[in-house]
């Protein structure tokens, strides 16, 4: 049976008693009060049987019931009958009843003459549901004329004979009360009693200790209000240990003093956060505990040398018990309990106090950690709040941007996809965020590969050098819309963070552009029809198809002819330019002999000089060996005529135009310079713009559309060349137009005479 | 005297062409649409066809194709006349079998020169052909 179970404690039944053996001899009872009808059993002594609910029978010789208490009488309905055990046995419950047993035993005893076993007990069913515990106890007297005492009412002593009797003690086990020990002379009883007492006491102590610890533990873990729980713990300890005052002190880093963190029993409560102790960590009892890391138990502190009695102290502690509060290796503080009388505490309690101190250590540590975590959490919270505000601000900005924004991280996952992006790409944010760039074509079906491939390659192989790279592309969507995408890597302190793509819906712009081109084309075309007539008729008139004309008629018609020519050129140039800009012009790229083209061009220029009746010196310098260039001969001719024509037109008569050709590594450079009116530096940027002719009177005077240089520069770009101008702007110093054309390299090109379609890039 | 058939729906330009060509010493067969052109070509067997590309109904290209498909007329050189100058158009034109492409507006004397050249080349070829026969 376990001591620690409260139920079992109370369920322990005591068996104490005496053994008895049947009297062999008669017992003479002088018992005045009772009158037995026939009473062969006599007790010489008065017998007092307890009337406490237990049934007592004294059985004498012959198995006769000598005495029974009222309980017996009630239990077995004796009603004053004097009855033998045997008969009673048969009357009630033969054999199985205790009486039967007794009778058996008795009989056996009688018959066999053996002693009943002292202290033996039997469980015997009693009627319906309860059982009876029957035990035999020997009524002993001292050997020679000593006393028999029953219970606690010893009367007179017998001084002659021994009166061994059986005392049959019947306990009804239906009731579960604590059975108190019947005090008998038996040493065994006393021993047992003592042992039982001890055990009970031990159990009690243990029980109390466990309960206390449980309470403390419950308190300590019931809340995180640290100081409160410490205080409650101390209160519990006070109660259990019986102390009047308790205090929990902790070490503080950077201080020689301890701090009272919680107290119990003191009249003035601690302020929140505790209070510093009056003593240093090396002083007093506390100091000793800290130094030695041991607990103390002091009966009288005034007699203990370690104790420092503070004069200011209100309290008169005499007993003290204390324990260091240790967590692992670390000494956190001290737990102390006091009492104003000496010798209050015991060694057993020390155990409990140490256990409590250990629990406190955990709690203190936890609280420490909790505080750290709490302050960290608060810091993080506020940081997070700040960040959230910032993020939400950024997000708001991003959402407000009309351009679509798509951001990928260093792992190629899409992390941002703003509202405009949702609209433009017709995809909800949830379908996109978190997906990998590898699935780009799945997420955005039909989108151009180059965009996703570039993101992919940059993500796979991010290089700091890429930070200046920007990838631009026009992306056509399934629904026919066109987006202009700008893609750039995100580099922060040399680390690759991902990419950001910004895209804009330029469908509208492209549409407008297309309409413009279409308009220009249509208009140009429409203009040509009437102009055919105008030019045609004027020309044939001047040819004389309608006959002779007067001089004046001729002159007038010539004016008309000139202007028709101008108009024609304008219309042609407009159309040409618009087609180039619309990407409708295909170059017939082939190896071209520049020298030949220059020759042809010069023929035409000469025709021009003659027609204009303006003499000009032309200086052509060509190297002897010139590699073929890669280009469209027709267009190169167009470029040269334009530039040479300009040089001619904007130089005064008898001026000089020089054309020089140099062969560089991969390209050929052509310089056309004149000593004409020059181009002021401020205008040099704009001369390649459409219709821009500047302010110079000579330019205005000259027939021109302002489209020539625009067309020329575009054509050169289409050849993958460059064009630029140098001029001081001073009249008479002229200008030099330079441009490059690539050298024909059969390795780079596919087949000779293969018509390359050079894509024209919008701007 | 060489005979040139013109197909042009714009009256003014048609007249212009007639004047020009006559001035150049050619016999002119003017037509105003594709069907007329084909019909007249078959019946008149001109030495050269000058066709406007854009005409209502049948285009100049279609006329050319039909002319070239007909063994009787396929040897007649065809010259296109067009206001547009797009690469693709011009290429398409040559693919139908035309021999030259003249853009509008044109200089009448230039037109005469070009046509003269073509006829000379063609004629000599034909003459040789005839001699051989």
Interface residues (C-beta under 8 A of the other chain):
Chain A: X525 X528 X529 X531 X532 X533 X534 X535 X536 X537 X539 X540 X543 X545 X564 X568 X572 X575 X579 X584 X585 X586
Chain B: X10 X12 X13 X16 X19 X20 X23 X83 X84 X85 X86 X87 X104 X105 X106 X107 X108 X109
